Amino acid sequence: MRAPGTAPVRILATSGQESSGSRTARTREGVTFVLRQINVGVKSLADYHSIIARDLMTEIRELAHDLGDLRVCHVNATSFGGGVAEILYSLVPLMNDIGLHADWRVMFGREEFFNVTKAMHNALQGSPRIITAEEQRTFERYNLVNAGGLDGDYDVVIIHDPQPIGIRGNTSGLDSAKWIWRCHIDLSDPNPQVLEYLRPMIAGYDATVFHMPQYVPHGTIAPAVIIPPAIDPLTPKNMALSTEDAEYIVHQFGLDIERPLLLQVSRFDPWKDPLGVIDAYRIVAEQVPGVQLALVGSMATDDPEGWEFYNRTVDYADGDPNIYILSNLNNVGGIEVNAFQTQANAVIQKSIREGFGLTVTESLWKARPTIGGNTGGIPLQITDGSTGYLVDSPAECAERALEILRAPDAARAMARRGKEHVRAEFLTPRLLRDWLRLFTHLRQA
Ligand code: UDP
């Protein structure tokens, strides 16, 4: 019998998003595999001219000029579902447009690995469940194998989130590159066992990047930089959609466009609290008969818990004909998410823990009245009572939703302020600028 991790496996390219540039690598154990390279298409910074401030555009051009053709590689765990993939589909082509050579590679993992990384993710957000010694070995084995696939010539390697964090310590040949760990998770109250396990791996990085200062773990591990994420206003998900088009799309899913709609767009995950959203909807429905609720949630490939929680959510909805539970399996892609967000009377993101909450950014950018859980990155985006509402319970969420349904004009005025806040702080060009500043800094360090 072979020792775990030494079986010769060949993982063939399966996704339509992979480019022909995918690499084959051989690890020390002789494992051959393909580290997927994602084809991100083309974007042009010039297209953002009318949306962002001129100063920002100028700064990006100047920084890019000085960085020349810097070679950058992003590595994460999935090309589909969740905020990280969402960001990379915009950030990577824009980096290329301004003259850098940017790649995006997705690590290989099987369910046994993603079960561990999901538990790790939960633990880093505070869940008490530890990562067992056997799980640690699984985690390390996959990271070792993936490290073998990263043999390009890069000046900067950006590792996103914990899943590929161990690649840095297992890679040979990229010693002159600057290594950055980009953490998208709220680490303010982590399970100490898991953080201590990861700490030596984090220490190997030249810099770490977090959304907010509160997320930087206590105890110095590597220089920490704060860069909040952003949304791309020019993607099908966020571009301006007419009311008629939004109605047309939403109607195709069977919703009645004449009746009020509450919406949450989220992965099916307990931290996103879809059951709490259903509770809030039920309170609202007592006062506003006919109100509809849409729960739109994609199934990410690195989230094995998703199905289980999806089923729990469906059970909890208990056949209510006014609750619509939709996912990418119902063909809900970017334009459909846009339509639902554009059409909703109130957009909810009732998270209990939340790294940042791009769905909140997306909703505010569409000037929709937005209710967010008072947690993580959501208060960075919503000032309670000014640009939206922050809530701590289903009852509070219901109360705010009722306020929005009863006084839509006041709610829209608030949402328009939210949109301007997003324009100033949370659009992709600002994110691009922040990365360029960091690259410049690291090059001079
Ligand atoms: N998303 C989507 N379809 C869905 C559910 C989510 O496109 O059915 C997108 C959503 O629009 C957002 C991202 O996935 O862009 C989720 O990012 P967020 O920061 O809100 O949460 P995460 O999933 O990263 O915890």
Boltz pocket constraint, residues with backbone or C-beta under 6 A from the ligand:
constraints:
  - pocket:
      binder: B
      contacts: [[A, 81], [A, 82], [A, 83], [A, 84], [A, 86], [A, 237], [A, 265], [A, 266], [A, 267], [A, 296], [A, 297], [A, 298], [A, 299], [A, 326], [A, 327], [A, 328], [A, 332], [A, 333], [A, 334], [A, 337], [A, 355], [A, 356], [A, 357], [A, 358], [A, 359], [A, 360], [A, 362]]
      max_distance: 6.0
